[in-house]
Amino acid sequence: MCVAWIDTVPEKDAVGELEELYRQVVDPQTGKLDHIMQVHSLHPAGLRAHVELYSSVMRSTRGLSRADREMIALLVSSLNGCDY
């Protein structure tokens, strides 16, 4: 599993804007917060930008279905040795 080596704010310690952002990005199927989201925890504006970029890419890429985009993300994560 690919785990961030930088300092992060644990979900239980998040307050204010970060707490709200964490609620928005928790995996609805597992109830867990992905590490890729936690790496932005020291800079909530960066987390917000990451979420907006991800949402845009996953919804707006012409010529690729959502399933195709998910498969690409899965392959890239696997090649990088990270859980997706």
PDB file of N, CA, C and O in Angstrom, chain B, residues numbered from 101:
ATOM      1  N   MET B 101       0.848  -1.169   0.000  1.00  0.00           N
ATOM      2  CA  MET B 101       0.000   0.000   0.000  1.00  0.00           C
ATOM      3  C   MET B 101       0.894   1.233   0.000  1.00  0.00           C
ATOM      4  O   MET B 101       1.931   1.262   0.663  1.00  0.00           O
ATOM      5  N   CYS B 102       0.489   2.230  -0.737  1.00  0.00           N
ATOM      6  CA  CYS B 102       1.211   3.488  -0.824  1.00  0.00           C
ATOM      7  C   CYS B 102       0.680   4.421   0.266  1.00  0.00           C
ATOM      8  O   CYS B 102      -0.491   4.802   0.232  1.00  0.00           O
ATOM      9  N   VAL B 103       1.511   4.788   1.216  1.00  0.00           N
ATOM     10  CA  VAL B 103       1.093   5.627   2.330  1.00  0.00           C
ATOM     11  C   VAL B 103       1.935   6.896   2.316  1.00  0.00           C
ATOM     12  O   VAL B 103       3.136   6.857   2.052  1.00  0.00           O
ATOM     13  N   ALA B 104       1.290   8.013   2.603  1.00  0.00           N
ATOM     14  CA  ALA B 104       1.998   9.286   2.613  1.00  0.00           C
ATOM     15  C   ALA B 104       3.075   9.292   3.688  1.00  0.00           C
ATOM     16  O   ALA B 104       2.854   8.791   4.790  1.00  0.00           O
ATOM     17  N   TRP B 105       4.219   9.845   3.382  1.00  0.00           N
ATOM     18  CA  TRP B 105       5.292   9.954   4.368  1.00  0.00           C
ATOM     19  C   TRP B 105       5.349  11.356   4.945  1.00  0.00           C
ATOM     20  O   TRP B 105       6.159  11.636   5.829  1.00  0.00           O
ATOM     21  N   ILE B 106       4.486  12.244   4.447  1.00  0.00           N
ATOM     22  CA  ILE B 106       4.432  13.597   4.987  1.00  0.00           C
ATOM     23  C   ILE B 106       3.446  13.634   6.144  1.00  0.00           C
ATOM     24  O   ILE B 106       2.598  12.753   6.285  1.00  0.00           O
ATOM     25  N   ASP B 107       3.569  14.671   6.970  1.00  0.00           N
ATOM     26  CA  ASP B 107       2.629  14.826   8.076  1.00  0.00           C
ATOM     27  C   ASP B 107       1.223  15.062   7.537  1.00  0.00           C
ATOM     28  O   ASP B 107       1.036  15.785   6.558  1.00  0.00           O
ATOM     29  N   THR B 108       0.252  14.456   8.175  1.00  0.00           N
ATOM     30  CA  THR B 108      -1.146  14.646   7.806  1.00  0.00           C
ATOM     31  C   THR B 108      -1.962  14.851   9.079  1.00  0.00           C
ATOM     32  O   THR B 108      -1.530  14.510  10.180  1.00  0.00           O
ATOM     33  N   VAL B 109      -3.139  15.411   8.897  1.00  0.00           N
ATOM     34  CA  VAL B 109      -4.066  15.577  10.011  1.00  0.00           C
ATOM     35  C   VAL B 109      -4.997  14.372  10.001  1.00  0.00           C
ATOM     36  O   VAL B 109      -5.747  14.185   9.043  1.00  0.00           O
ATOM     37  N   PRO B 110      -4.964  13.551  11.052  1.00  0.00           N
ATOM     38  CA  PRO B 110      -5.867  12.402  11.107  1.00  0.00           C
ATOM     39  C   PRO B 110      -7.325  12.857  11.066  1.00  0.00           C
ATOM     40  O   PRO B 110      -7.660  13.955  11.512  1.00  0.00           O
ATOM     41  N   GLU B 111      -8.167  12.011  10.535  1.00  0.00           N
ATOM     42  CA  GLU B 111      -9.583  12.341  10.409  1.00  0.00           C
ATOM     43  C   GLU B 111     -10.187  12.761  11.742  1.00  0.00           C
ATOM     44  O   GLU B 111     -10.982  13.700  11.788  1.00  0.00           O
ATOM     45  N   LYS B 112      -9.828  12.090  12.813  1.00  0.00           N
ATOM     46  CA  LYS B 112     -10.404  12.371  14.129  1.00  0.00           C
ATOM     47  C   LYS B 112      -9.991  13.744  14.671  1.00  0.00           C
ATOM     48  O   LYS B 112     -10.647  14.280  15.564  1.00  0.00           O
ATOM     49  N   ASP B 113      -8.898  14.315  14.130  1.00  0.00           N
ATOM     50  CA  ASP B 113      -8.397  15.598  14.599  1.00  0.00           C
ATOM     51  C   ASP B 113      -8.780  16.768  13.697  1.00  0.00           C
ATOM     52  O   ASP B 113      -8.462  17.917  14.004  1.00  0.00           O
ATOM     53  N   ALA B 114      -9.452  16.487  12.599  1.00  0.00           N
ATOM     54  CA  ALA B 114      -9.816  17.552  11.655  1.00  0.00           C
ATOM     55  C   ALA B 114     -10.913  18.431  12.237  1.00  0.00           C
ATOM     56  O   ALA B 114     -11.860  17.941  12.852  1.00  0.00           O
ATOM     57  N   VAL B 115     -10.771  19.733  12.036  1.00  0.00           N
ATOM     58  CA  VAL B 115     -11.773  20.696  12.490  1.00  0.00           C
ATOM     59  C   VAL B 115     -12.038  21.703  11.369  1.00  0.00           C
ATOM     60  O   VAL B 115     -11.244  21.842  10.438  1.00  0.00           O
ATOM     61  N   GLY B 116     -13.169  22.399  11.479  1.00  0.00           N
ATOM     62  CA  GLY B 116     -13.490  23.477  10.549  1.00  0.00           C
ATOM     63  C   GLY B 116     -13.588  23.023   9.111  1.00  0.00           C
ATOM     64  O   GLY B 116     -14.221  22.014   8.801  1.00  0.00           O
ATOM     65  N   GLU B 117     -12.942  23.796   8.225  1.00  0.00           N
ATOM     66  CA  GLU B 117     -13.007  23.515   6.791  1.00  0.00           C
ATOM     67  C   GLU B 117     -12.473  22.125   6.458  1.00  0.00           C
ATOM     68  O   GLU B 117     -13.051  21.421   5.630  1.00  0.00           O
ATOM     69  N   LEU B 118     -11.377  21.727   7.095  1.00  0.00           N
ATOM     70  CA  LEU B 118     -10.805  20.405   6.808  1.00  0.00           C
ATOM     71  C   LEU B 118     -11.779  19.300   7.198  1.00  0.00           C
ATOM     72  O   LEU B 118     -11.938  18.330   6.458  1.00  0.00           O
ATOM     73  N   GLU B 119     -12.419  19.429   8.328  1.00  0.00           N
ATOM     74  CA  GLU B 119     -13.397  18.433   8.758  1.00  0.00           C
ATOM     75  C   GLU B 119     -14.517  18.306   7.722  1.00  0.00           C
ATOM     76  O   GLU B 119     -14.929  17.195   7.390  1.00  0.00           O
ATOM     77  N   GLU B 120     -15.006  19.430   7.215  1.00  0.00           N
ATOM     78  CA  GLU B 120     -16.064  19.404   6.211  1.00  0.00           C
ATOM     79  C   GLU B 120     -15.577  18.778   4.910  1.00  0.00           C
ATOM     80  O   GLU B 120     -16.301  18.000   4.288  1.00  0.00           O
ATOM     81  N   LEU B 121     -14.365  19.106   4.497  1.00  0.00           N
ATOM     82  CA  LEU B 121     -13.810  18.509   3.277  1.00  0.00           C
ATOM     83  C   LEU B 121     -13.634  17.004   3.438  1.00  0.00           C
ATOM     84  O   LEU B 121     -13.943  16.239   2.525  1.00  0.00           O
ATOM     85  N   TYR B 122     -13.140  16.583   4.591  1.00  0.00           N
ATOM     86  CA  TYR B 122     -12.996  15.148   4.839  1.00  0.00           C
ATOM     87  C   TYR B 122     -14.354  14.449   4.705  1.00  0.00           C
ATOM     88  O   TYR B 122     -14.438  13.368   4.121  1.00  0.00           O
ATOM     89  N   ARG B 123     -15.402  15.053   5.236  1.00  0.00           N
ATOM     90  CA  ARG B 123     -16.740  14.450   5.114  1.00  0.00           C
ATOM     91  C   ARG B 123     -17.135  14.287   3.654  1.00  0.00           C
ATOM     92  O   ARG B 123     -17.780  13.307   3.282  1.00  0.00           O
ATOM     93  N   GLN B 124     -16.747  15.245   2.838  1.00  0.00           N
ATOM     94  CA  GLN B 124     -17.108  15.204   1.422  1.00  0.00           C
ATOM     95  C   GLN B 124     -16.355  14.127   0.646  1.00  0.00           C
ATOM     96  O   GLN B 124     -16.867  13.605  -0.345  1.00  0.00           O
ATOM     97  N   VAL B 125     -15.146  13.791   1.086  1.00  0.00           N
ATOM     98  CA  VAL B 125     -14.307  12.880   0.297  1.00  0.00           C
ATOM     99  C   VAL B 125     -14.183  11.476   0.882  1.00  0.00           C
ATOM    100  O   VAL B 125     -13.480  10.638   0.316  1.00  0.00           O
ATOM    101  N   VAL B 126     -14.844  11.205   1.990  1.00  0.00           N
ATOM    102  CA  VAL B 126     -14.821   9.854   2.544  1.00  0.00           C
ATOM    103  C   VAL B 126     -15.438   8.899   1.524  1.00  0.00           C
ATOM    104  O   VAL B 126     -16.473   9.204   0.932  1.00  0.00           O
ATOM    105  N   ASP B 127     -14.815   7.771   1.324  1.00  0.00           N
ATOM    106  CA  ASP B 127     -15.336   6.770   0.388  1.00  0.00           C
ATOM    107  C   ASP B 127     -16.695   6.293   0.881  1.00  0.00           C
ATOM    108  O   ASP B 127     -16.793   5.741   1.976  1.00  0.00           O
ATOM    109  N   PRO B 128     -17.744   6.498   0.089  1.00  0.00           N
ATOM    110  CA  PRO B 128     -19.088   6.131   0.544  1.00  0.00           C
ATOM    111  C   PRO B 128     -19.284   4.627   0.720  1.00  0.00           C
ATOM    112  O   PRO B 128     -20.151   4.198   1.482  1.00  0.00           O
ATOM    113  N   GLN B 129     -18.488   3.836   0.027  1.00  0.00           N
ATOM    114  CA  GLN B 129     -18.636   2.382   0.138  1.00  0.00           C
ATOM    115  C   GLN B 129     -17.923   1.810   1.351  1.00  0.00           C
ATOM    116  O   GLN B 129     -18.400   0.859   1.969  1.00  0.00           O
ATOM    117  N   THR B 130     -16.776   2.393   1.692  1.00  0.00           N
ATOM    118  CA  THR B 130     -15.989   1.840   2.802  1.00  0.00           C
ATOM    119  C   THR B 130     -16.051   2.700   4.059  1.00  0.00           C
ATOM    120  O   THR B 130     -15.755   2.227   5.156  1.00  0.00           O
ATOM    121  N   GLY B 131     -16.437   3.967   3.898  1.00  0.00           N
ATOM    122  CA  GLY B 131     -16.439   4.885   5.030  1.00  0.00           C
ATOM    123  C   GLY B 131     -15.050   5.338   5.429  1.00  0.00           C
ATOM    124  O   GLY B 131     -14.877   5.957   6.480  1.00  0.00           O
ATOM    125  N   LYS B 132     -14.049   5.035   4.596  1.00  0.00           N
ATOM    126  CA  LYS B 132     -12.665   5.381   4.918  1.00  0.00           C
ATOM    127  C   LYS B 132     -12.208   6.597   4.121  1.00  0.00           C
ATOM    128  O   LYS B 132     -12.723   6.884   3.040  1.00  0.00           O
ATOM    129  N   LEU B 133     -11.243   7.294   4.672  1.00  0.00           N
ATOM    130  CA  LEU B 133     -10.637   8.443   4.022  1.00  0.00           C
ATOM    131  C   LEU B 133      -9.370   7.970   3.321  1.00  0.00           C
ATOM    132  O   LEU B 133      -8.465   7.443   3.968  1.00  0.00           O
ATOM    133  N   ASP B 134      -9.298   8.151   2.011  1.00  0.00           N
ATOM    134  CA  ASP B 134      -8.135   7.712   1.248  1.00  0.00           C
ATOM    135  C   ASP B 134      -6.907   8.558   1.592  1.00  0.00           C
ATOM    136  O   ASP B 134      -7.014   9.754   1.864  1.00  0.00           O
ATOM    137  N   HIS B 135      -5.742   7.913   1.575  1.00  0.00           N
ATOM    138  CA  HIS B 135      -4.492   8.610   1.877  1.00  0.00           C
ATOM    139  C   HIS B 135      -4.241   9.762   0.917  1.00  0.00           C
ATOM    140  O   HIS B 135      -3.711  10.799   1.317  1.00  0.00           O
ATOM    141  N   ILE B 136      -4.618   9.589  -0.350  1.00  0.00           N
ATOM    142  CA  ILE B 136      -4.380  10.649  -1.333  1.00  0.00           C
ATOM    143  C   ILE B 136      -5.100  11.928  -0.942  1.00  0.00           C
ATOM    144  O   ILE B 136      -4.659  13.021  -1.296  1.00  0.00           O
ATOM    145  N   MET B 137      -6.198  11.804  -0.219  1.00  0.00           N
ATOM    146  CA  MET B 137      -6.908  12.995   0.246  1.00  0.00           C
ATOM    147  C   MET B 137      -6.241  13.562   1.504  1.00  0.00           C
ATOM    148  O   MET B 137      -6.163  14.780   1.669  1.00  0.00           O
ATOM    149  N   GLN B 138      -5.770  12.701   2.372  1.00  0.00           N
ATOM    150  CA  GLN B 138      -5.134  13.158   3.615  1.00  0.00           C
ATOM    151  C   GLN B 138      -3.830  13.902   3.375  1.00  0.00           C
ATOM    152  O   GLN B 138      -3.439  14.723   4.205  1.00  0.00           O
ATOM    153  N   VAL B 139      -3.146  13.643   2.269  1.00  0.00           N
ATOM    154  CA  VAL B 139      -1.875  14.329   2.045  1.00  0.00           C
ATOM    155  C   VAL B 139      -2.068  15.832   1.875  1.00  0.00           C
ATOM    156  O   VAL B 139      -1.112  16.599   1.985  1.00  0.00           O
ATOM    157  N   HIS B 140      -3.289  16.249   1.611  1.00  0.00           N
ATOM    158  CA  HIS B 140      -3.593  17.676   1.471  1.00  0.00           C
ATOM    159  C   HIS B 140      -4.049  18.307   2.783  1.00  0.00           C
ATOM    160  O   HIS B 140      -4.406  19.485   2.803  1.00  0.00           O
ATOM    161  N   SER B 141      -4.046  17.561   3.861  1.00  0.00           N
ATOM    162  CA  SER B 141      -4.685  18.008   5.091  1.00  0.00           C
ATOM    163  C   SER B 141      -4.058  19.251   5.717  1.00  0.00           C
ATOM    164  O   SER B 141      -4.737  19.980   6.441  1.00  0.00           O
ATOM    165  N   LEU B 142      -2.792  19.505   5.457  1.00  0.00           N
ATOM    166  CA  LEU B 142      -2.163  20.701   6.011  1.00  0.00           C
ATOM    167  C   LEU B 142      -2.496  21.947   5.197  1.00  0.00           C
ATOM    168  O   LEU B 142      -2.178  23.068   5.592  1.00  0.00           O
ATOM    169  N   HIS B 143      -3.142  21.730   4.055  1.00  0.00           N
ATOM    170  CA  HIS B 143      -3.516  22.843   3.168  1.00  0.00           C
ATOM    171  C   HIS B 143      -4.905  22.547   2.580  1.00  0.00           C
ATOM    172  O   HIS B 143      -5.008  22.079   1.446  1.00  0.00           O
ATOM    173  N   PRO B 144      -5.959  22.816   3.337  1.00  0.00           N
ATOM    174  CA  PRO B 144      -7.317  22.494   2.888  1.00  0.00           C
ATOM    175  C   PRO B 144      -7.683  23.051   1.507  1.00  0.00           C
ATOM    176  O   PRO B 144      -8.446  22.423   0.773  1.00  0.00           O
ATOM    177  N   ALA B 145      -7.152  24.208   1.153  1.00  0.00           N
ATOM    178  CA  ALA B 145      -7.439  24.751  -0.181  1.00  0.00           C
ATOM    179  C   ALA B 145      -6.896  23.818  -1.267  1.00  0.00           C
ATOM    180  O   ALA B 145      -7.500  23.681  -2.331  1.00  0.00           O
ATOM    181  N   GLY B 146      -5.763  23.182  -0.995  1.00  0.00           N
ATOM    182  CA  GLY B 146      -5.214  22.202  -1.933  1.00  0.00           C
ATOM    183  C   GLY B 146      -6.102  20.981  -2.048  1.00  0.00           C
ATOM    184  O   GLY B 146      -6.276  20.436  -3.138  1.00  0.00           O
ATOM    185  N   LEU B 147      -6.666  20.546  -0.928  1.00  0.00           N
ATOM    186  CA  LEU B 147      -7.598  19.409  -0.946  1.00  0.00           C
ATOM    187  C   LEU B 147      -8.833  19.773  -1.761  1.00  0.00           C
ATOM    188  O   LEU B 147      -9.300  18.978  -2.577  1.00  0.00           O
ATOM    189  N   ARG B 148      -9.358  20.969  -1.540  1.00  0.00           N
ATOM    190  CA  ARG B 148     -10.536  21.410  -2.294  1.00  0.00           C
ATOM    191  C   ARG B 148     -10.228  21.423  -3.797  1.00  0.00           C
ATOM    192  O   ARG B 148     -11.040  20.966  -4.601  1.00  0.00           O
ATOM    193  N   ALA B 149      -9.062  21.944  -4.173  1.00  0.00           N
ATOM    194  CA  ALA B 149      -8.660  21.985  -5.580  1.00  0.00           C
ATOM    195  C   ALA B 149      -8.503  20.579  -6.149  1.00  0.00           C
ATOM    196  O   ALA B 149      -8.885  20.327  -7.292  1.00  0.00           O
ATOM    197  N   HIS B 150      -7.944  19.661  -5.363  1.00  0.00           N
ATOM    198  CA  HIS B 150      -7.775  18.268  -5.805  1.00  0.00           C
ATOM    199  C   HIS B 150      -9.141  17.647  -6.102  1.00  0.00           C
ATOM    200  O   HIS B 150      -9.327  16.993  -7.129  1.00  0.00           O
ATOM    201  N   VAL B 151     -10.081  17.857  -5.200  1.00  0.00           N
ATOM    202  CA  VAL B 151     -11.426  17.300  -5.377  1.00  0.00           C
ATOM    203  C   VAL B 151     -12.088  17.878  -6.626  1.00  0.00           C
ATOM    204  O   VAL B 151     -12.715  17.150  -7.395  1.00  0.00           O
ATOM    205  N   GLU B 152     -11.946  19.177  -6.820  1.00  0.00           N
ATOM    206  CA  GLU B 152     -12.544  19.815  -7.996  1.00  0.00           C
ATOM    207  C   GLU B 152     -11.911  19.303  -9.288  1.00  0.00           C
ATOM    208  O   GLU B 152     -12.617  19.044 -10.263  1.00  0.00           O
ATOM    209  N   LEU B 153     -10.589  19.156  -9.302  1.00  0.00           N
ATOM    210  CA  LEU B 153      -9.904  18.633 -10.487  1.00  0.00           C
ATOM    211  C   LEU B 153     -10.334  17.202 -10.768  1.00  0.00           C
ATOM    212  O   LEU B 153     -10.670  16.868 -11.904  1.00  0.00           O
ATOM    213  N   TYR B 154     -10.329  16.352  -9.744  1.00  0.00           N
ATOM    214  CA  TYR B 154     -10.729  14.954  -9.908  1.00  0.00           C
ATOM    215  C   TYR B 154     -12.154  14.874 -10.446  1.00  0.00           C
ATOM    216  O   TYR B 154     -12.428  14.117 -11.377  1.00  0.00           O
ATOM    217  N   SER B 155     -13.049  15.642  -9.868  1.00  0.00           N
ATOM    218  CA  SER B 155     -14.441  15.618 -10.306  1.00  0.00           C
ATOM    219  C   SER B 155     -14.563  16.049 -11.757  1.00  0.00           C
ATOM    220  O   SER B 155     -15.312  15.447 -12.527  1.00  0.00           O
ATOM    221  N   SER B 156     -13.840  17.075 -12.127  1.00  0.00           N
ATOM    222  CA  SER B 156     -13.881  17.558 -13.504  1.00  0.00           C
ATOM    223  C   SER B 156     -13.359  16.507 -14.478  1.00  0.00           C
ATOM    224  O   SER B 156     -13.977  16.251 -15.511  1.00  0.00           O
ATOM    225  N   VAL B 157     -12.235  15.909 -14.150  1.00  0.00           N
ATOM    226  CA  VAL B 157     -11.637  14.899 -15.031  1.00  0.00           C
ATOM    227  C   VAL B 157     -12.551  13.678 -15.164  1.00  0.00           C
ATOM    228  O   VAL B 157     -12.722  13.143 -16.259  1.00  0.00           O
ATOM    229  N   MET B 158     -13.128  13.247 -14.059  1.00  0.00           N
ATOM    230  CA  MET B 158     -13.951  12.037 -14.093  1.00  0.00           C
ATOM    231  C   MET B 158     -15.315  12.260 -14.754  1.00  0.00           C
ATOM    232  O   MET B 158     -15.975  11.298 -15.143  1.00  0.00           O
ATOM    233  N   ARG B 159     -15.733  13.501 -14.881  1.00  0.00           N
ATOM    234  CA  ARG B 159     -17.045  13.766 -15.480  1.00  0.00           C
ATOM    235  C   ARG B 159     -16.966  14.388 -16.867  1.00  0.00           C
ATOM    236  O   ARG B 159     -17.945  14.338 -17.613  1.00  0.00           O
ATOM    237  N   SER B 160     -15.836  14.968 -17.231  1.00  0.00           N
ATOM    238  CA  SER B 160     -15.812  15.816 -18.414  1.00  0.00           C
ATOM    239  C   SER B 160     -14.886  15.366 -19.536  1.00  0.00           C
ATOM    240  O   SER B 160     -14.765  16.070 -20.538  1.00  0.00           O
ATOM    241  N   THR B 161     -14.241  14.239 -19.406  1.00  0.00           N
ATOM    242  CA  THR B 161     -13.318  13.790 -20.439  1.00  0.00           C
ATOM    243  C   THR B 161     -14.104  13.198 -21.603  1.00  0.00           C
ATOM    244  O   THR B 161     -14.679  12.116 -21.487  1.00  0.00           O
ATOM    245  N   ARG B 162     -14.125  13.906 -22.714  1.00  0.00           N
ATOM    246  CA  ARG B 162     -14.875  13.430 -23.874  1.00  0.00           C
ATOM    247  C   ARG B 162     -14.206  12.202 -24.479  1.00  0.00           C
ATOM    248  O   ARG B 162     -12.980  12.088 -24.489  1.00  0.00           O
ATOM    249  N   GLY B 163     -15.017  11.299 -24.974  1.00  0.00           N
ATOM    250  CA  GLY B 163     -14.499  10.123 -25.655  1.00  0.00           C
ATOM    251  C   GLY B 163     -14.185   8.957 -24.736  1.00  0.00           C
ATOM    252  O   GLY B 163     -13.873   7.865 -25.213  1.00  0.00           O
ATOM    253  N   LEU B 164     -14.261   9.164 -23.429  1.00  0.00           N
ATOM    254  CA  LEU B 164     -14.027   8.080 -22.479  1.00  0.00           C
ATOM    255  C   LEU B 164     -15.228   7.969 -21.555  1.00  0.00           C
ATOM    256  O   LEU B 164     -15.736   8.966 -21.043  1.00  0.00           O
ATOM    257  N   SER B 165     -15.662   6.754 -21.355  1.00  0.00           N
ATOM    258  CA  SER B 165     -16.745   6.537 -20.396  1.00  0.00           C
ATOM    259  C   SER B 165     -16.170   6.630 -18.985  1.00  0.00           C
ATOM    260  O   SER B 165     -14.955   6.582 -18.796  1.00  0.00           O
ATOM    261  N   ARG B 166     -17.045   6.763 -18.009  1.00  0.00           N
ATOM    262  CA  ARG B 166     -16.578   6.782 -16.616  1.00  0.00           C
ATOM    263  C   ARG B 166     -15.846   5.476 -16.299  1.00  0.00           C
ATOM    264  O   ARG B 166     -14.831   5.483 -15.602  1.00  0.00           O
ATOM    265  N   ALA B 167     -16.364   4.354 -16.813  1.00  0.00           N
ATOM    266  CA  ALA B 167     -15.705   3.064 -16.579  1.00  0.00           C
ATOM    267  C   ALA B 167     -14.289   3.066 -17.156  1.00  0.00           C
ATOM    268  O   ALA B 167     -13.366   2.544 -16.530  1.00  0.00           O
ATOM    269  N   ASP B 168     -14.108   3.652 -18.351  1.00  0.00           N
ATOM    270  CA  ASP B 168     -12.776   3.737 -18.954  1.00  0.00           C
ATOM    271  C   ASP B 168     -11.844   4.578 -18.075  1.00  0.00           C
ATOM    272  O   ASP B 168     -10.692   4.206 -17.851  1.00  0.00           O
ATOM    273  N   ARG B 169     -12.345   5.705 -17.583  1.00  0.00           N
ATOM    274  CA  ARG B 169     -11.524   6.575 -16.740  1.00  0.00           C
ATOM    275  C   ARG B 169     -11.147   5.866 -15.441  1.00  0.00           C
ATOM    276  O   ARG B 169     -10.016   5.989 -14.971  1.00  0.00           O
ATOM    277  N   GLU B 170     -12.090   5.127 -14.863  1.00  0.00           N
ATOM    278  CA  GLU B 170     -11.804   4.378 -13.625  1.00  0.00           C
ATOM    279  C   GLU B 170     -10.754   3.300 -13.880  1.00  0.00           C
ATOM    280  O   GLU B 170      -9.874   3.079 -13.048  1.00  0.00           O
ATOM    281  N   MET B 171     -10.845   2.630 -15.030  1.00  0.00           N
ATOM    282  CA  MET B 171      -9.866   1.589 -15.358  1.00  0.00           C
ATOM    283  C   MET B 171      -8.467   2.188 -15.531  1.00  0.00           C
ATOM    284  O   MET B 171      -7.478   1.594 -15.101  1.00  0.00           O
ATOM    285  N   ILE B 172      -8.386   3.356 -16.156  1.00  0.00           N
ATOM    286  CA  ILE B 172      -7.100   4.028 -16.319  1.00  0.00           C
ATOM    287  C   ILE B 172      -6.529   4.390 -14.946  1.00  0.00           C
ATOM    288  O   ILE B 172      -5.345   4.177 -14.685  1.00  0.00           O
ATOM    289  N   ALA B 173      -7.374   4.937 -14.075  1.00  0.00           N
ATOM    290  CA  ALA B 173      -6.917   5.296 -12.727  1.00  0.00           C
ATOM    291  C   ALA B 173      -6.448   4.060 -11.969  1.00  0.00           C
ATOM    292  O   ALA B 173      -5.440   4.106 -11.264  1.00  0.00           O
ATOM    293  N   LEU B 174      -7.168   2.972 -12.110  1.00  0.00           N
ATOM    294  CA  LEU B 174      -6.795   1.724 -11.448  1.00  0.00           C
ATOM    295  C   LEU B 174      -5.442   1.220 -11.952  1.00  0.00           C
ATOM    296  O   LEU B 174      -4.592   0.812 -11.161  1.00  0.00           O
ATOM    297  N   LEU B 175      -5.248   1.250 -13.265  1.00  0.00           N
ATOM    298  CA  LEU B 175      -3.990   0.788 -13.849  1.00  0.00           C
ATOM    299  C   LEU B 175      -2.816   1.657 -13.387  1.00  0.00           C
ATOM    300  O   LEU B 175      -1.774   1.137 -12.990  1.00  0.00           O
ATOM    301  N   VAL B 176      -2.989   2.975 -13.441  1.00  0.00           N
ATOM    302  CA  VAL B 176      -1.909   3.878 -13.025  1.00  0.00           C
ATOM    303  C   VAL B 176      -1.584   3.667 -11.546  1.00  0.00           C
ATOM    304  O   VAL B 176      -0.414   3.627 -11.166  1.00  0.00           O
ATOM    305  N   SER B 177      -2.612   3.534 -10.716  1.00  0.00           N
ATOM    306  CA  SER B 177      -2.378   3.299  -9.284  1.00  0.00           C
ATOM    307  C   SER B 177      -1.632   1.987  -9.066  1.00  0.00           C
ATOM    308  O   SER B 177      -0.716   1.912  -8.248  1.00  0.00           O
ATOM    309  N   SER B 178      -2.031   0.963  -9.801  1.00  0.00           N
ATOM    310  CA  SER B 178      -1.374  -0.335  -9.677  1.00  0.00           C
ATOM    311  C   SER B 178       0.093  -0.248 -10.099  1.00  0.00           C
ATOM    312  O   SER B 178       0.970  -0.783  -9.420  1.00  0.00           O
ATOM    313  N   LEU B 179       0.356   0.425 -11.213  1.00  0.00           N
ATOM    314  CA  LEU B 179       1.729   0.578 -11.673  1.00  0.00           C
ATOM    315  C   LEU B 179       2.576   1.362 -10.675  1.00  0.00           C
ATOM    316  O   LEU B 179       3.785   1.152 -10.580  1.00  0.00           O
ATOM    317  N   ASN B 180       1.934   2.273  -9.926  1.00  0.00           N
ATOM    318  CA  ASN B 180       2.630   3.060  -8.913  1.00  0.00           C
ATOM    319  C   ASN B 180       2.700   2.365  -7.553  1.00  0.00           C
ATOM    320  O   ASN B 180       3.270   2.899  -6.602  1.00  0.00           O
ATOM    321  N   GLY B 181       2.114   1.168  -7.474  1.00  0.00           N
ATOM    322  CA  GLY B 181       2.147   0.421  -6.224  1.00  0.00           C
ATOM    323  C   GLY B 181       1.227   0.963  -5.164  1.00  0.00           C
ATOM    324  O   GLY B 181       1.460   0.746  -3.975  1.00  0.00           O
ATOM    325  N   CYS B 182       0.172   1.673  -5.568  1.00  0.00           N
ATOM    326  CA  CYS B 182      -0.767   2.266  -4.617  1.00  0.00           C
ATOM    327  C   CYS B 182      -2.139   1.618  -4.726  1.00  0.00           C
ATOM    328  O   CYS B 182      -2.556   1.188  -5.802  1.00  0.00           O
ATOM    329  N   ASP B 183      -2.835   1.557  -3.590  1.00  0.00           N
ATOM    330  CA  ASP B 183      -4.218   1.099  -3.628  1.00  0.00           C
ATOM    331  C   ASP B 183      -5.053   2.169  -4.298  1.00  0.00           C
ATOM    332  O   ASP B 183      -4.777   3.362  -4.166  1.00  0.00           O
ATOM    333  N   TYR B 184      -6.056   1.747  -5.003  1.00  0.00           N
ATOM    334  CA  TYR B 184      -6.954   2.721  -5.653  1.00  0.00           C
ATOM    335  C   TYR B 184      -8.310   2.617  -5.025  1.00  0.00           C
ATOM    336  O   TYR B 184      -9.227   3.341  -5.412  1.00  0.00           O
TER     337      TYR B 184
END
